Amino acid sequence: MATPSTARTVRPLDGLRLQACGPPAPGAELVREHLRLLGAPANEANEAPSEHLALGGDGFDDVTAEVTWGESNGLTDEATAQAATGIMAVHGRRDGSPRGLAVDYAATATGVLTVQGLLAGLLAQARGGQVKQVRTSVQRAGLLAVSQYLAAAGADEGEAVSAARGGPPFTAADGTVFELETLDPGAWAAFWRALDAPEDALRAGWRPFQFRYATACAPFPQVLHDTVRASAWERIRYAAGASGAEVCPLRSLTERAAEHDGAPPWTLTSHEATYAPKPCSGRPLEGLTVLEAGRRIQAPLTAHLLGLLGAEVIRVEPPGGDPLRGMPPACSGISARWLALNRGKKAVEVDIKSASGRQRLREMAAAADVFLHNWAPGKAAQLGLDREDLAAGNPALVYAYTSGWADRLTDAPMGTDFMVQARTGVGEAARPADEPPAPSLMTLLDVLGGLLGAEAVLAGLVLRERTGRGVHVDSSLLGAADVLTAPALRQAAAGTWARKPAGFRRPLPTADGWIAPSDSCAAAAAAYDLSGLPTDDALSQLRTHGLTAAAVTTDLAALHHDPRFSGSISRDAHGAPTVPDPWSF
């Protein structure tokens, strides 16, 4: 392999170029755009989205990427991929039946995974490795997106709360539709008491509301919806402000387009350092150490992906350990959802509230390659653990912050998944015209934000390898929202965007389940009455008329035995279901 250039670079991929050939590939437009932002434009003769992509130049051998819909039969487009991998089932829980997302979520995730694979291949080459090709698929991306829900479905015990239909958003007396957020049961109770909600209802509603991140539904009492429908919006805002809860009106995609600043989904800032490269003898990140101080989904998923690429991940947990380890349902006494994001990581308990704990974390960061956190805005500086503090002991550190808003909006509410969906128009874009706008209770942005966080860290590692400089990396849920809705945002800015038509990606019922026609066949398939046929017969009938469709997965626990995913889903040492790595090198 040629030795990569040691010339000073501003962006990680300056001097490299992307070449593409073959039929259109899922997520390829995103791949082209992200690689361009990182410094590698596509050759002018290769502008069409393509299945085979090659990234190289400036001393790097080509790393090729092959992207497909899936390794199994029946996955031919976004609709069939959402149906088969369980995305429709999870997104539809709030409404009581499977429903497709009106945005191309699985293909978007696939595009980010493809960029990750290409960056990992370049990083391996720069460290003396021999990675030449990466393969990924929408099937693998879809399974990764539902991996926490799949793990819970296959656990030893049931959910701690009902998984019945129901949930936010709420509607005020004047018609204002809004999302409510608080992580504090005291603030939840105070908010509802300020609106004179019944005590038994607010008590019964807390656990479903708290667990909606895990279950993708929140069947709290109807009287809570009735309470806000009888309340003026100003009274609701006052109740939120007085209680410590937060409310956010749902905004349209047109409103988001009007304020969009055009910023990329991540930023990379390099700093002077001296870096001694570490050789690679196996997986792309083997020999590198990631120190993760993450919580919930976004940062832990970022670190999980880096671990799958070979990094040693050391997770910083509070004294007594991460309380989410005990979140039901469990496998062998450990939360199945927690395992989906954190299996294989080492754990160290550190009290970052104490001076000695903070000093210990600084010492650990001095020996790490990446420090990753998703603390609340300003907390790192308050603790003396921001980039400048840790760079003092390790100037070549890649310091990564995965946040909610990336300080891009001055009036931003709490930076959680559902609030970001509400504020950025995702709740409108994700549903067709005959459904009222509402954030999905599937954690769309937490997962996509975790994927973008890993993409950004890999870009930072490549930049460090090529320049010897330390790198500060920022990514956010806001960036994830803009990536997910990018095509619609461009149309909204031009005044040409319209919501997807009524019934878009809504599955058709059969005698024993549901089927989802491909987008191109949906109108023709809807003309057939399949409700009296078993699913297999309904699919066969559509095939005889030249129409493609896929059976909708409704029980995630059954994916383990689904012939479409034969051998893909296994179990870890605790008995929790695991999905396949998203790439093959």
Order of alpha helices (4+ residues) and beta strands (2+ residues): beta-alpha-beta-beta-alpha-alpha-alpha-beta-alpha-alpha-beta-beta-alpha-alpha-alpha-alpha-alpha-beta-alpha-beta-beta-alpha-beta-beta-beta-alpha-beta-alpha-beta-alpha-alpha-beta-alpha-alpha-alpha-beta-alpha-alpha-beta-beta-alpha-alpha-beta-beta-beta
